């Protein structure tokens, strides 16, 4: 499964990447530093899943999800974010997100959420 990790923090992208390796799933992982960069990659390369932070400069994760849906890009998206209010969870679900995981998280949580798509 081809996964795009989107987070403005390089350290957090590395943490997510390491956790994904620890899931034991067969994943090909790429990175983007914000929603705008992620959207550009999504228009050029086919990904199966996007793991995105919510709060980022240039284009946040929610805006990225809306743009993916508006453009009809066939990719699933889940949020991995430090904020997880009920309102955010509701917005994410309504916009078509598969899930919202709160930081900190474990490889087991990522595996549980991604396994149905792998």
Residue pairs with C-beta under 8 A, 6 or more apart in sequence:
1 25
1 26
1 27
1 28
1 48
1 49
1 114
1 117
1 118
2 27
2 28
2 30
2 45
2 46
2 47
2 48
2 49
3 20
3 27
3 28
3 29
3 30
3 47
3 48
3 49
3 50
3 51
3 114
4 29
4 30
4 31
4 32
4 38
4 41
4 42
4 47
4 49
4 50
4 51
4 75
5 13
5 16
5 17
5 20
5 29
5 30
5 31
5 32
5 51
5 52
6 31
6 32
6 33
6 34
6 35
6 37
6 38
6 50
6 51
6 52
6 53
6 56
6 61
6 64
7 13
7 16
7 31
7 33
7 52
7 53
7 56
7 80
8 33
8 34
8 53
8 55
8 56
8 57
9 53
10 33
12 53
12 103
13 31
13 33
16 51
16 80
16 110
17 29
17 31
19 105
19 106
19 107
19 110
20 27
20 29
20 51
20 107
20 110
20 114
21 27
22 107
23 107
23 108
23 110
23 111
23 114
24 111
25 111
25 114
25 115
25 118
26 118
27 114
27 118
30 41
30 45
30 47
32 38
32 40
32 41
33 56
34 56
34 57
34 58
34 59
35 52
35 56
35 58
35 59
35 60
35 61
35 63
35 64
35 67
36 58
36 59
37 58
38 50
38 52
38 59
38 64
39 59
39 64
39 67
39 68
41 47
42 50
42 68
42 73
42 75
43 71
43 73
46 74
46 75
47 75
48 75
48 76
48 117
49 75
49 76
49 77
49 78
49 114
49 117
50 64
50 68
50 75
50 76
50 77
50 78
51 77
51 78
51 79
51 80
51 110
52 61
52 64
52 65
52 77
52 78
52 79
52 80
52 81
53 61
53 79
53 80
53 81
53 82
54 60
54 61
54 62
54 79
54 81
54 83
54 88
55 61
55 81
55 82
55 83
59 67
61 77
61 79
61 81
62 91
62 92
62 95
64 77
65 77
65 92
65 95
65 96
65 97
66 95
68 75
68 77
69 95
69 96
76 98
76 117
77 96
77 97
77 98
78 97
78 98
78 99
78 100
78 101
78 113
78 114
79 88
79 92
79 97
79 99
79 100
79 101
80 101
80 103
80 105
80 110
81 88
81 100
81 101
81 102
81 103
82 102
82 103
83 102
84 100
84 102
88 100
89 100
92 99
92 100
98 113
98 117
99 113
101 109
101 110
101 113
